[in-house]
């Protein structure tokens, strides 16, 4: 019986971690998705670009995870390059 309770506890903990990771991924999407589209050669609207830059700035200020910061900085850099390119045209 003790093994069953422990297995149930581990299963619930795994589901909680998965839900947290899924929520975190959804929060990153407004920043990372447009940056990925641009990097792949696709296009995003000016409005999407502005929203993505704002989301990246907000996320960069709110996170302290080094791996996540590296990822966000790369996305922000791609978005800034695209904004600069568009402002020249």
C-alpha positions as CSV (number, residue, x, y, z in Angstrom):
1,X,0.0,0.0,0.0
2,X,2.9,2.3,0.8
3,X,4.4,1.7,-2.6
4,X,1.1,2.6,-4.3
5,X,0.8,5.9,-2.4
6,X,4.4,6.8,-3.2
7,X,3.8,6.0,-6.9
8,X,0.7,8.1,-6.9
9,X,2.6,11.0,-5.3
10,X,5.3,10.8,-7.9
11,X,2.8,10.7,-10.7
12,X,1.1,13.8,-9.4
13,X,4.4,15.6,-9.0
14,X,5.3,14.7,-12.6
15,X,2.0,16.1,-13.8
16,X,2.5,19.3,-11.8
17,X,6.0,19.8,-13.3
18,X,4.7,19.2,-16.8
19,X,1.9,21.7,-16.3
20,X,4.4,24.3,-15.0
21,X,6.7,23.7,-18.0
22,X,3.8,24.0,-20.4
23,X,2.7,27.3,-18.7
24,X,6.3,28.7,-18.9
25,X,6.4,27.7,-22.6
26,X,3.2,29.6,-23.3
27,X,4.7,32.7,-21.6
28,X,7.7,32.6,-23.9
29,X,5.8,32.2,-27.1
30,X,5.0,35.9,-27.8
31,X,8.8,36.6,-27.7
32,X,10.3,33.4,-29.1
33,X,7.8,32.5,-31.9
34,X,8.2,35.6,-34.0
35,X,11.9,35.6,-33.6
36,X,12.0,32.0,-34.8
37,X,9.8,32.9,-37.8
38,X,12.1,35.7,-38.7
39,X,15.2,33.6,-38.3
40,X,13.7,31.0,-40.6
41,X,13.1,33.6,-43.3
42,X,9.4,34.1,-42.7
43,X,7.7,37.4,-42.1
44,X,5.7,38.9,-39.2
45,X,3.7,42.1,-39.2
46,X,5.0,45.3,-37.7
47,X,2.4,44.9,-34.9
48,X,3.6,41.3,-34.2
49,X,7.2,42.6,-34.2
50,X,6.4,45.3,-31.6
51,X,4.5,43.0,-29.4
52,X,7.3,40.4,-29.5
53,X,9.9,43.0,-28.6
54,X,7.8,44.1,-25.7
55,X,7.3,40.6,-24.5
56,X,11.0,39.9,-24.7
57,X,11.8,43.0,-22.7
58,X,9.3,42.0,-20.0
59,X,10.7,38.4,-19.9
60,X,14.3,39.6,-19.8
61,X,13.5,41.7,-16.7
62,X,11.5,39.0,-14.9
63,X,13.8,35.9,-15.3
64,X,17.0,35.0,-13.6
65,X,17.6,31.6,-15.2
66,X,20.8,31.8,-17.2
67,X,19.8,29.3,-19.9
68,X,16.5,31.1,-20.4
69,X,18.2,34.5,-20.4
70,X,20.6,33.3,-23.2
71,X,17.6,32.1,-25.2
72,X,15.7,35.3,-24.7
73,X,18.6,37.5,-25.5
74,X,19.1,35.7,-28.8
75,X,15.4,36.1,-29.6
76,X,15.5,39.8,-28.6
77,X,18.6,40.3,-30.8
78,X,16.8,38.8,-33.8
79,X,13.8,41.0,-33.3
80,X,16.0,44.1,-32.9
81,X,17.9,43.3,-36.1
82,X,14.6,43.0,-37.9
83,X,13.2,46.2,-36.5
84,X,16.4,48.0,-37.5
85,X,16.2,46.5,-41.0
86,X,12.7,47.7,-41.4
87,X,13.4,51.2,-40.2
88,X,16.0,51.6,-42.9
89,X,13.5,50.8,-45.6
